Amino acid sequence: MSTEGFVTIIEPFRIHSVEPMRMLTRAEREERLVEAGYNLFALHADDVLIDLLTDSGTGAMSSEQWAALQRGNEAYAGAPSWFRFEAAVRELFPFRHILPTHQGRAAEKILFGVVGGPGRVVPNNTHFDTTRANVEATEAEAVDLPIPEGRDPANRHPFKGNMDVAALEALLAERAEDVPLVMMTITNNSGGGQPASLANLRAVKAVCERYGRPLFIDGCRFAENAWFIKTREEGYADRPVPDIVREMFALADGMTMSAKKDPLGNIGGWLAVNDDDLAEQCRNLEILTEGFPTYGGLAGRDLDALAVGLREAVDEDYLRYRIASTKYLGDALQRMGVPVVVPFGGHAIFIDARAMLPHIPPLQYPGQALACALYREGGVRSCEIGTVMFGRQADGSEKPAAMDLVRLAIPRRTYTQSHIDYVIEVVGRVASKASELVGMEIVQEPARLRHFTAKFRPLT
Ligand SMILES: Cc1ncc(COP(=O)(O)O)c(C=O)c1O
């Protein structure tokens, strides 16, 4: 679908079935917040009007995907659905071994269950929370090595998801023997949904090769990353997105995937590796925890839906709309003076809560305060990505995260432009009374991944 100079963003699909939403009153929302211990993960989704908590598994499937579900074959081993899934994965990610999993973190658990362990260290541009937790659960160390621009919400570097190659080199020069693999997360979710360039991937690969270390890609948002390469990196404007994807992944020795993101699934994932020995060890663990390696925790119909979703994910009309609609939200917030991470990421707009609420210190969780305010104001659910998520250290201490962000993640093909206009209005109202917001304290937290279940109290 060419834009032919029109500025209106048109969703490249019609609505095929509808899901009603309901609006609570402000008083009801306040009540729900108290009941949820001010943790938006504890809300009933029916009490949320616009749900921007995550883009993970929340997208709408296409009519072709729903049709594919009907083709699902539920044979325990060697189902045709598996072969269709494997072929679709291999078309874009040509790895020797593909191990399906029920979601991304299952792939991480299997991988780090094999290569992690005490004394090991895993570098990443920025670990996503489940990746970090899976590395640390084996008592290995997770080290983030983003480029310095990636830690500055206002810096306009086009590839803020890049890894700091010099820092990687320094780490490997000192501890290569302790590094089982180097990982790149694309796009870099925790760093603002920012892409990595092919030039950076190539430079990281060159360092990995010098030290004989494998490179793995956490590829959840591979298609959005490829679109940014196409539109921002010199020499790729005329290359089809699937070719760019293949070029990215040809540099890697393996990957983990949450198919709940760019592959347009509501569930699913995989681990892929080239090394036969590693594949064997991972497969043994997979059988223990996920299931037989031709279904890996998924129904045959899920595998079929993903096979179709993968092809739709690299459709350029879809990607143009996807990135343009994210930018639409970011542009509007910027025009209202709301501090947001720039350039805009692919799957979400990240509000810089630390800059928006300078009167709330990081250890009073400005991101959590803002996320609760957005729900209270208009029933919009977002997600804190900051000190609540990353502040608790492996040694039990607490320190401010590099940034305190609130992520407005945009589910794929789910909300229309008028829904987003409403979100813009809600953020605008909260921004106009930002100085009245108060910080929060944690009254209860679990040992790991506290953001999912911690309980909070506003500081009055
Ligand atoms: C970059 C990244 N890696 C891994 C995961 C984990 O995937 P899942 O939620 O399917 O376990 C996520 C999920 O949000 C993610 O964004």
The ligand as a MOL file (V3000), in Angstrom:
LIG
                    3D

  0  0  0     0  0            999 V3000
M  V30 BEGIN CTAB
M  V30 COUNTS 16 16 0 0 0
M  V30 BEGIN ATOM
M  V30 1 C 13.2680 -8.5990 24.4880 0
M  V30 2 C 12.4750 -9.6770 25.1500 0
M  V30 3 N 13.0460 -10.8580 25.3970 0
M  V30 4 C 12.3550 -11.8590 25.9900 0
M  V30 5 C 11.0490 -11.7140 26.3580 0
M  V30 6 C 10.3230 -12.8510 27.0520 0
M  V30 7 O 9.3500 -13.3940 26.2550 0
M  V30 8 P 8.0390 -14.1120 26.8780 0
M  V30 9 O 7.2230 -13.0650 27.5170 0
M  V30 10 O 7.3750 -14.7300 25.6780 0
M  V30 11 O 8.5120 -15.1290 27.8330 0
M  V30 12 C 10.4150 -10.4900 26.1290 0
M  V30 13 C 8.9960 -10.3000 26.5430 0
M  V30 14 O 8.4840 -9.2300 26.6810 0
M  V30 15 C 11.1400 -9.4430 25.4920 0
M  V30 16 O 10.5830 -8.2530 25.2230 0
M  V30 END ATOM
M  V30 BEGIN BOND
M  V30 1 1 1 2
M  V30 2 1 2 3
M  V30 3 2 2 15
M  V30 4 2 3 4
M  V30 5 1 4 5
M  V30 6 1 5 6
M  V30 7 2 5 12
M  V30 8 1 6 7
M  V30 9 1 7 8
M  V30 10 2 8 9
M  V30 11 1 8 10
M  V30 12 1 8 11
M  V30 13 1 12 13
M  V30 14 1 12 15
M  V30 15 2 13 14
M  V30 16 1 15 16
M  V30 END BOND
M  V30 END CTAB
M  END
